[in-house]
Amino acid sequence: MVVSLPKEILNPLHLGEGAEVDVQFDQTRGVITIAPAAVLARSVDADFVRQVNEFIDHYRPALEALARA
């Protein structure tokens, strides 16, 4: 899917055509948030990031319950 945004929004964020972004949907509020994708620090191993993301995906319900507690 392609979403076009005006240059007035992209320029201050240093984003251009094909830029990586993170998209989140808040179902409760019906809001879509688009933000520049986080850049990995050179010292962070990509495999570690993958493992953390898998952990979060697997345990998301428990993590969300803890966040509400």
N, C-alpha and C positions, 0 to 999 in steps of 0.2 A: 504494500500500500504506500502511496506517496501523499504527503501533506505539504502544501506550499505555505510558507510564511513570508510576510513582508520583510524587506531588507531593514526597515526601521526596527524590527524586533531582532533580526539575526545579527546585525552589525555589533551592537553593544555586547552580545554574548560571544562574539568571535566565531560565529557559525557560518558555514557556507553550504553550497550544494553538496549533498552526500555526507554531511557531518553526522557523526554518531550521536544519538540522543537517547535518553531514558524516558520512557512513557509510562505513566502510572494512571490508573483509573480509580477514583474514589467512588464506589458504587453508592454509598450512603448519600453523598452530596451531589452525585452526578457530574463530577468534575474530572476533566482530563488534564494532567500536568505533564508538560514537556520540558526537560532540562538537559543541558549539555551532559553527555556521558562522562562519568568519572574516569580520569586517566590513572592507570595503575602506576604506583610508585615503582621505580626500577628494582627496588629491593624486595618487592612482593612477588613471590613465585606464582605463575599462572595456574599451576596445578593446585596450589593451596587455595587460590580464589575459587577454582572449580569445586573443590571439596567443601568449602564453606557454603557456596551457593546450593550445592546438593543437600547439605545438612539443613539449611534454611527451608528449602522446598519440602523436604521430608517432614520436618518438625514444625512447619508453619502454624498449624492450629494450636499446638502447645505454646509456641512462642507468643502468638497473639493473645492467648489466654493469660499468660504471665504478664504481658504488657498492660492488660486491663486490670490486673489485680492490684 
